[in-house]
Amino acid sequence: MGISDGDGTRVVRAGLPEEEPYAPPLPGPVFAAHYHLPGDPAGAPYAYGRDANPTWTALERAIGELEAPDAGGAAAPGEPGEPGGPEGVEAVEAVETLVFASGMGAISAVLFSQLKPGDIAVLPSDGYNLLVPVRERLESWGVEVRTAPTGGDAQLEALAGARLLWIESPCNPGLDVCDIRRLTEAAHAQGAVVAVDNTLATPLGQRPLELGADFSVASGTKALTGHGDVLLGYAVCRNAELAAGVRLWRKTVGAIPGPMEAWLAHRSLATLEVRTRRQAASALAVAEALGARAEVTDVRHPGAPGDPAYAQAVRQMRRFGCVVSFTLPDKAFADRFLAALRLVDDATSFGGVRSTAERRGRWGGDAVPEGFVRLSVGLEDSEDLVADLAQALDRAAES
Ligand SMILES: *Cc1c(COP(=O)(O)O)cnc(C)c1O
């Protein structure tokens, strides 16, 4: 990834209002359940706080700028990188962005607003674990749900007659990758809409709309906001009619973020470029170090040249995220390893400034071995992390 790909400039300016003397560059959160609303409410930008809030509007503009196709003259890997300039900031396709109280709020809004009884939906079989209860709920409403793994573009086989294809690439926690453009073209040929869960990559790592998808949907709780202190979700859509359904779902279900969360998220976006760059570089170093250890098997990271997902990842991703997964001999070994780590917290979630790791099998629900560990690489110095992982492996092997 080029260092001057314009992303640093884009994220620090994303969604900011026009400069106004003596006003803050990023206005503070607006706390309002209702707004002054004289006369006819039709066309009022702000009327009631469940429908719209100026702090969401600024964040939605920022996320939309980052997810929109052709933003910032960004180059695909292998193409000459164009230096990003302020003029690149304007060059985005119009998209609609909606922020939610959590990633699940956004995912449910897209699925439940777009699908009706009798429709066929294709989901990944190895996606985020809450897709399982979502699937059961969709089926109870008369939607036929088919699933297939992410790797090998296996969802292609399930597309006949589908109304919606849901892609998660890279998928969590297995880190397999599919060809988003190929799957999207095949789904569109069937008349299906396509949504991609972009949580792991973030919009700096991958832009699903540029690859043809109708929706990019994500949890902002992870790397997007990156500090482990905010829950947030979003959906970005290039089609106003589809977006209107999602907006009505948000309004009727009320899955809205608080103004403080929206403001914290916008503030955090300014560091997205430095965070994701540092995390991707450290994740690669960590994956290489783990791969050299005899106790560690199946090390996965889409940015590692030896990874099964690498060839496809470099075709559609520009940064490869902070997650490294691997398998230790058994549950007891993995528990000893996690307890011996000093710089890596035993905690769930990923994408934060502090490294975390967990044994995924402790939750049930993911089809992973008992010794499977998902590690999220934070902003610590990579030498320190590599040393900490090595001493924890040594200690786990001793006992
Ligand atoms: C965490 C996660 C979600 C859910 O997001 P929340 O903000 O926790 O609701 C969805 N998809 C993926 C890939 C995730 O990692």
The ligand as a Gaussian input file, in Angstrom:
#p B3LYP/6-31G(d) Opt

LIG

0 1
 C      -18.754000      -7.296000      15.586000
 C      -19.259000      -7.640000      14.241000
 C      -20.596000      -7.396000      13.912000
 C      -21.598000      -6.867000      14.904000
 O      -21.322000      -5.546000      15.280000
 P      -21.796000      -4.928000      16.682000
 O      -21.321000      -3.513000      16.601000
 O      -21.112000      -5.723000      17.760000
 O      -23.270000      -5.050000      16.739000
 C      -20.996000      -7.701000      12.622000
 N      -20.149000      -8.208000      11.713000
 C      -18.861000      -8.463000      11.999000
 C      -17.966000      -9.030000      10.954000
 C      -18.374000      -8.190000      13.269000
 O      -17.105000      -8.458000      13.562000

